[in-house]
């Protein structure tokens, strides 16, 4: 029976991963870090087999202890909280488990640097990355990015501790209703729909020509499950450490097109009167949602070849186009309930 330690289990991605894990790996011993007894109760009400550990990301002693006893650590709560990541690294370094695995969620804004540097929000960029054929290029971006301290910690860990295996998953625009017990809402699409309804018309950053790849939350959860299962089934070196860099996508759509689809559906349903999409600048986007200029106005296009070819991963969730009506209805419902 494998032991799994998960952070972020009440969050959007973490909650969906926990749902998928309990379905796919029912015999596993899963422990989850949660902030409070209230959160613990919410979690165990839905997942009674999961053991809760009360603490937060600064509870480094608890995190180190849990990591040292785990076959697999899923750090899904944060991609930039270095103390918790360092605590995991220490626990895995001290671990007596055979070849423990650390799977980390990170973000595709890793690839948005050129747009941010050039202040080119809403502009297109032709560059598209491939995590199988172009992994060295991606690795170079990570290692040359000081802000990616957590990612760099994972990439360097096996050099110091050869028994530890790591994998980083870079999530793109993630959409869909989560299946976890608490937060079931993503950010990019729902916040765009929310802002559209609040303003009464569509919104796009600049010319709306920037583009991110996208994936349904259930498909990124399934990728985490596949890697978790490989932790016990395989010693394939091509899956881990310097090779353990994974993208997850099921297509891509420019933000201007997303904005138009959101506005058109909202107008059809009578949520807004004007289906026109109007341009906003980066500062305005940042006021509408945290890091809005980056999340709606930069480029992060890639092909998820590694998981497809090496793990047999196949996205099966609804497309972004199919998800937009549900997301708009949900945000309209929330907006109307607050009137």
RODO-2510 file (C-alpha; in nm, 4 decimals, decimal comma):
residues 339
     n   res          X          Y          Z
     1     x     0,0000     0,0000     0,0000
     2     x     0,1531     0,3296    -0,1092
     3     x     0,1528     0,6354     0,1152
     4     x     0,0571     0,9673    -0,0445
     5     x     0,0900     1,3112     0,1149
     6     x    -0,1000     1,5956    -0,0530
     7     x    -0,1110     1,9712     0,0003
     8     x    -0,3838     2,1924    -0,1430
     9     x    -0,6509     1,9234    -0,1105
    10     x    -0,9252     2,1796    -0,0443
    11     x    -0,8132     2,3918    -0,3398
    12     x    -0,9361     2,3810    -0,6981
    13     x    -0,6721     2,1556    -0,8524
    14     x    -0,5865     1,9673    -0,5346
    15     x    -0,9487     1,8851    -0,4603
    16     x    -1,0027     1,7451    -0,8068
    17     x    -0,6798     1,5460    -0,7839
    18     x    -0,7900     1,4020    -0,4498
    19     x    -1,1229     1,2975    -0,6022
    20     x    -0,9434     1,1260    -0,8913
    21     x    -0,6901     0,9609    -0,6594
    22     x    -0,9519     0,8117    -0,4296
    23     x    -1,1219     0,6646    -0,7367
    24     x    -0,8080     0,5309    -0,9052
    25     x    -0,6003     0,4316    -0,6004
    26     x    -0,8519     0,3254    -0,3321
    27     x    -0,5967     0,1146    -0,1450
    28     x    -0,3524     0,4029    -0,0985
    29     x    -0,2939     0,5610     0,2407
    30     x    -0,3567     0,9324     0,1769
    31     x    -0,2835     1,2142     0,4208
    32     x    -0,3742     1,5758     0,3454
    33     x    -0,2475     1,9013     0,4931
    34     x    -0,5426     2,1288     0,5818
    35     x    -0,5508     2,4686     0,7546
    36     x    -0,8220     2,4084     1,0129
    37     x    -1,0499     2,1546     1,1747
    38     x    -1,3369     2,3008     0,9726
    39     x    -1,1501     2,2282     0,6500
    40     x    -1,0581     1,8830     0,7823
    41     x    -1,4249     1,8029     0,8440
    42     x    -1,5224     1,9226     0,4967
    43     x    -1,2544     1,6997     0,3491
    44     x    -1,3280     1,3843     0,5468
    45     x    -1,7031     1,4211     0,4933
    46     x    -1,6403     1,3715     0,1228
    47     x    -1,3318     1,1492     0,1488
    48     x    -1,3632     0,9478     0,4736
    49     x    -1,0551     0,7365     0,4003
    50     x    -0,8233     1,0406     0,3937
    51     x    -0,6234     1,1297     0,7052
    52     x    -0,5977     1,5029     0,7735
    53     x    -0,2973     1,6872     0,9154
    54     x    -0,3812     2,0299     1,0608
    55     x    -0,1330     2,2957     0,9522
    56     x    -0,0457     2,5416     0,6781
    57     x     0,2440     2,5862     0,4375
    58     x     0,4537     2,7394     0,7144
    59     x     0,4127     2,4263     0,9310
    60     x     0,7459     2,3072     0,8010
    61     x     0,8164     2,0481     1,0715
    62     x     0,4872     1,8716     0,9985
    63     x     0,5470     1,8898     0,6243
    64     x     0,8965     1,7439     0,6592
    65     x     0,7646     1,4631     0,8785
    66     x     0,4820     1,3736     0,6400
    67     x     0,7095     1,3901     0,3355
    68     x     0,9658     1,1626     0,4994
    69     x     0,7029     0,8898     0,5371
    70     x     0,5436     0,9220     0,1929
    71     x     0,6028     0,7266    -0,1253
    72     x     0,4530     1,0166    -0,3212
    73     x     0,4267     1,3848    -0,2256
    74     x     0,1782     1,5950    -0,4232
    75     x     0,2513     1,9629    -0,3614
    76     x    -0,0546     2,1283    -0,5136
    77     x    -0,1103     2,4189    -0,2743
    78     x     0,1514     2,6586    -0,4118
    79     x     0,4147     2,6818    -0,6824
    80     x     0,6129     2,9635    -0,5199
    81     x     0,6140     2,8981    -0,1439
    82     x     0,9781     2,8111    -0,0887
    83     x     0,9681     2,7184     0,2845
    84     x     0,7127     2,4413     0,2259
    85     x     0,9036     2,3149    -0,0770
    86     x     1,2284     2,3143     0,1210
    87     x     1,0518     2,1192     0,3958
    88     x     0,9384     1,8595     0,1423
    89     x     1,2910     1,8339     0,0037
    90     x     1,4271     1,7773     0,3541
    91     x     1,1676     1,5098     0,4260
    92     x     1,2398     1,3245     0,1043
    93     x     1,6135     1,3510     0,1652
    94     x     1,5644     1,1860     0,5044
    95     x     1,3159     0,9320     0,3696
    96     x     1,3698     0,5592     0,4077
    97     x     1,1099     0,4894     0,1382
    98     x     1,2378     0,3366    -0,1835
    99     x     1,2715     0,6059    -0,4505
   100     x     1,0051     0,8492    -0,3264
   101     x     0,8397     1,0822    -0,5769
   102     x     0,7556     1,4532    -0,5553
   103     x     0,4973     1,5861    -0,8022
   104     x     0,4671     1,9646    -0,8143
   105     x     0,2038     2,1815    -0,9845
   106     x     0,3381     2,4974    -1,1462
   107     x     0,2044     2,7439    -1,4013
   108     x     0,2398     2,8108    -1,7725
   109     x     0,3131     3,1781    -1,7075
   110     x     0,6693     3,0427    -1,7052
   111     x     0,6463     3,0851    -2,0838
   112     x     0,5031     3,4393    -2,0759
   113     x     0,8267     3,6209    -1,9929
   114     x     0,8899     3,7766    -2,3362
   115     x     0,5427     3,9349    -2,3411
   116     x     0,5855     4,0767    -1,9915
   117     x     0,9341     4,2095    -2,0664
   118     x     0,8153     4,3766    -2,3882
   119     x     0,4930     4,5022    -2,2268
   120     x     0,3202     4,3392    -2,5237
   121     x    -0,0076     4,2432    -2,3580
   122     x    -0,2746     4,1198    -2,5958
   123     x    -0,0261     4,0691    -2,8784
   124     x     0,0369     3,7357    -3,0543
   125     x     0,3589     3,5363    -3,0379
   126     x     0,4199     3,2443    -3,2716
   127     x     0,6461     3,0480    -3,0375
   128     x     0,4985     2,7147    -2,9279
   129     x     0,6763     2,4749    -2,6930
   130     x     0,6936     2,0940    -2,6902
   131     x     0,7745     1,9158    -2,3645
   132     x     0,9206     1,6105    -2,5372
   133     x     1,1220     1,7438    -2,8303
   134     x     1,1985     2,0818    -2,6733
   135     x     1,2557     1,9888    -2,3110
   136     x     1,6084     2,1333    -2,2972
   137     x     1,4748     2,4740    -2,4063
   138     x     1,2078     2,4617    -2,1355
   139     x     1,4615     2,3522    -1,8767
   140     x     1,6802     2,6490    -1,9703
   141     x     1,3887     2,8885    -1,9179
   142     x     1,3318     2,7418    -1,5716
   143     x     1,6951     2,7527    -1,4629
   144     x     1,7354     3,1108    -1,5881
   145     x     1,4275     3,2284    -1,3935
   146     x     1,5221     3,3189    -1,0333
   147     x     1,1540     3,3609    -0,9432
   148     x     1,1052     2,9906    -1,0165
   149     x     1,2856     2,8921    -0,6984
   150     x     1,0546     2,5991    -0,6245
   151     x     1,0838     2,4575    -0,9760
   152     x     1,4609     2,4891    -0,9628
   153     x     1,4675     2,3141    -0,6267
   154     x     1,2926     2,0145    -0,7813
   155     x     1,5201     2,0074    -1,0851
   156     x     1,8335     2,0084    -0,8701
   157     x     1,7155     1,7737    -0,5953
   158     x     1,8030     1,4404    -0,7557
   159     x     2,1620     1,5504    -0,8193
   160     x     2,2100     1,5718    -0,4427
   161     x     1,9733     1,2873    -0,3563
   162     x     1,9659     1,0256    -0,6346
   163     x     1,6960     0,8198    -0,4613
   164     x     1,4422     1,1036    -0,4968
   165     x     1,2380     1,1395    -0,8171
   166     x     1,0585     1,4599    -0,9156
   167     x     0,8076     1,5804    -1,1744
   168     x     0,6686     1,9282    -1,2455
   169     x     0,3364     1,9816    -1,4236
   170     x     0,2872     2,3233    -1,5840
   171     x    -0,0838     2,3966    -1,5921
   172     x    -0,2198     2,6244    -1,8690
   173     x    -0,5622     2,7888    -1,8629
   174     x    -0,7483     2,5341    -1,6500
   175     x    -1,1269     2,5281    -1,6675
   176     x    -1,4204     2,3179    -1,5526
   177     x    -1,5994     2,2557    -1,2259
   178     x    -1,3728     2,0880    -0,9723
   179     x    -1,4832     1,7771    -0,7844
   180     x    -1,3199     1,8636    -0,4541
   181     x    -1,5022     1,9451    -0,1289
   182     x    -1,4378     2,3216    -0,1091
   183     x    -1,3086     2,5307    -0,4010
   184     x    -1,4536     2,4107    -0,7318
   185     x    -1,3876     2,7308    -0,9295
   186     x    -1,0930     2,8166    -1,1506
   187     x    -0,9731     3,1715    -1,2233
   188     x    -0,9098     3,2789    -1,5816
   189     x    -1,2403     3,1913    -1,7480
   190     x    -1,4728     3,2517    -1,4486
   191     x    -1,3173     3,5895    -1,3687
   192     x    -1,3464     3,6914    -1,7343
   193     x    -1,7135     3,5907    -1,7335
   194     x    -1,7685     3,7702    -1,4019
   195     x    -1,6093     4,0925    -1,5300
   196     x    -1,8100     4,0714    -1,8524
   197     x    -2,1368     4,0471    -1,6590
   198     x    -2,0369     4,3258    -1,4198
   199     x    -1,9449     4,5639    -1,7027
   200     x    -2,2282     4,4683    -1,9350
   201     x    -2,0032     4,3929    -2,2321
   202     x    -1,7068     4,1784    -2,3323
   203     x    -1,3487     4,2578    -2,2322
   204     x    -1,0125     4,1733    -2,3832
   205     x    -0,6599     4,2878    -2,3067
   206     x    -0,5228     4,4991    -2,5902
   207     x    -0,5980     4,3437    -2,9277
   208     x    -0,6938     4,0103    -2,7717
   209     x    -0,4497     3,8165    -2,9879
   210     x    -0,2520     3,6519    -2,7086
   211     x    -0,3154     3,2832    -2,6539
   212     x    -0,2734     3,0142    -2,3880
   213     x    -0,3176     2,6417    -2,4199
   214     x    -0,6000     2,5045    -2,2068
   215     x    -0,7113     2,1887    -2,0249
   216     x    -1,0104     2,0644    -1,8266
   217     x    -0,9312     2,0247    -1,4564
   218     x    -1,0260     1,6555    -1,4631
   219     x    -0,7619     1,5921    -1,7296
   220     x    -0,4820     1,7554    -1,5330
   221     x    -0,5970     1,5513    -1,2319
   222     x    -0,5716     1,2369    -1,4420
   223     x    -0,2141     1,3267    -1,5350
   224     x    -0,1265     1,3556    -1,1654
   225     x    -0,2879     1,0151    -1,1076
   226     x    -0,0895     0,8547    -1,3898
   227     x     0,2384     0,9889    -1,2529
   228     x     0,1412     0,8759    -0,9028
   229     x     0,0767     0,5254    -1,0329
   230     x     0,4071     0,5263    -1,2211
   231     x     0,5849     0,5972    -0,8927
   232     x     0,5329     0,2344    -0,7932
   233     x     0,5064     0,0734    -1,1363
   234     x     0,8117     0,2113    -1,3130
   235     x     1,1733     0,3089    -1,2725
   236     x     1,1794     0,4714    -1,6160
   237     x     1,4347     0,7522    -1,5891
   238     x     1,2785     0,9399    -1,8801
   239     x     0,9780     1,0231    -1,6594
   240     x     1,1530     1,2008    -1,3733
   241     x     1,3948     1,4687    -1,2551
   242     x     1,5547     1,6625    -1,5423
   243     x     1,3142     1,4783    -1,7763
   244     x     1,0157     1,5207    -1,5457
   245     x     0,8756     1,8378    -1,7025
   246     x     0,5153     1,7960    -1,8154
   247     x     0,2679     2,0089    -2,0014
   248     x    -0,1060     1,9397    -2,0063
   249     x    -0,3308     2,0690    -2,2834
   250     x    -0,6248     1,9814    -2,5016
   251     x    -0,6090     2,2709    -2,7442
   252     x    -0,5631     2,6465    -2,7430
   253     x    -0,7793     2,9517    -2,8045
   254     x    -0,6839     3,3219    -2,8327
   255     x    -0,8173     3,5319    -2,5468
   256     x    -1,0057     3,7601    -2,7841
   257     x    -1,2016     3,4610    -2,9121
   258     x    -1,2713     3,3457    -2,5563
   259     x    -1,3928     3,6959    -2,4716
   260     x    -1,6233     3,7053    -2,7741
   261     x    -1,7705     3,3639    -2,6950
   262     x    -1,8308     3,4696    -2,3349
   263     x    -1,9937     3,7991    -2,4349
   264     x    -2,2058     3,6445    -2,7108
   265     x    -2,3436     3,3730    -2,4835
   266     x    -2,4026     3,6190    -2,2003
   267     x    -2,5991     3,8428    -2,4374
   268     x    -2,7989     3,5488    -2,5781
   269     x    -2,9028     3,4564    -2,2252
   270     x    -2,9922     3,8142    -2,1326
   271     x    -2,7141     3,8476    -1,8749
   272     x    -2,5771     4,1508    -2,0632
   273     x    -2,7220     4,3743    -2,3350
   274     x    -2,4091     4,4434    -2,5387
   275     x    -2,2145     4,1503    -2,6924
   276     x    -1,9383     4,3853    -2,8073
   277     x    -1,5872     4,3102    -2,6798
   278     x    -1,4030     4,6227    -2,5709
   279     x    -1,0288     4,6554    -2,5217
   280     x    -0,8756     4,7215    -2,1801
   281     x    -0,5142     4,7895    -2,0876
   282     x    -0,2905     4,5858    -1,8592
   283     x    -0,3488     4,8043    -1,5527
   284     x    -0,7250     4,7686    -1,5841
   285     x    -0,6933     4,3921    -1,6245
   286     x    -0,4881     4,3737    -1,3048
   287     x    -0,7632     4,5605    -1,1206
   288     x    -1,0285     4,3166    -1,2415
   289     x    -0,8413     4,0069    -1,1268
   290     x    -0,5035     3,9405    -0,9678
   291     x    -0,2344     3,9331    -1,2381
   292     x    -0,5061     3,9849    -1,4990
   293     x    -0,2652     4,1264    -1,7570
   294     x    -0,0613     3,8061    -1,7448
   295     x    -0,3565     3,5678    -1,7172
   296     x    -0,5546     3,7255    -2,0050
   297     x    -0,2899     3,9090    -2,2062
   298     x     0,0195     3,6925    -2,2520
   299     x     0,1144     3,3845    -2,4516
   300     x     0,1715     3,0323    -2,3224
   301     x     0,1210     2,7904    -2,6090
   302     x     0,2518     2,4378    -2,5926
   303     x     0,2074     2,0760    -2,6959
   304     x     0,1765     1,8144    -2,4219
   305     x     0,3655     1,5391    -2,6026
   306     x     0,5513     1,3843    -2,3066
   307     x     0,2472     1,2637    -2,1116
   308     x     0,0717     1,1449    -2,4253
   309     x     0,3667     0,9437    -2,5553
   310     x     0,5282     0,8172    -2,2344
   311     x     0,2267     0,7758    -2,0058
   312     x    -0,0558     0,7123    -2,2513
   313     x    -0,2399     1,0140    -2,1110
   314     x    -0,5412     1,1212    -2,3184
   315     x    -0,7520     1,4266    -2,2316
   316     x    -1,1185     1,3310    -2,2158
   317     x    -1,2858     1,6296    -2,0510
   318     x    -1,5104     1,8820    -2,2266
   319     x    -1,3416     2,1406    -2,4476
   320     x    -1,3070     2,5049    -2,3477
   321     x    -1,5687     2,5925    -2,6096
   322     x    -1,8107     2,3499    -2,4429
   323     x    -1,7302     2,4837    -2,0949
   324     x    -1,7932     2,8529    -2,1641
   325     x    -2,1759     2,8384    -2,1341
   326     x    -2,1594     2,6609    -1,7963
   327     x    -1,9022     2,9078    -1,6637
   328     x    -2,1058     3,2086    -1,7789
   329     x    -2,4258     3,0699    -1,6241
   330     x    -2,2462     3,0039    -1,2959
   331     x    -2,1014     3,3556    -1,2770
   332     x    -2,4367     3,5099    -1,3690
   333     x    -2,6014     3,3098    -1,0906
   334     x    -2,3420     3,4284    -0,8396
   335     x    -2,3738     3,7883    -0,9597
   336     x    -2,7538     3,7868    -0,9333
   337     x    -2,7460     3,6305    -0,5870
   338     x    -2,5490     3,9316    -0,4604
   339     x    -2,7845     4,1950    -0,6013
***
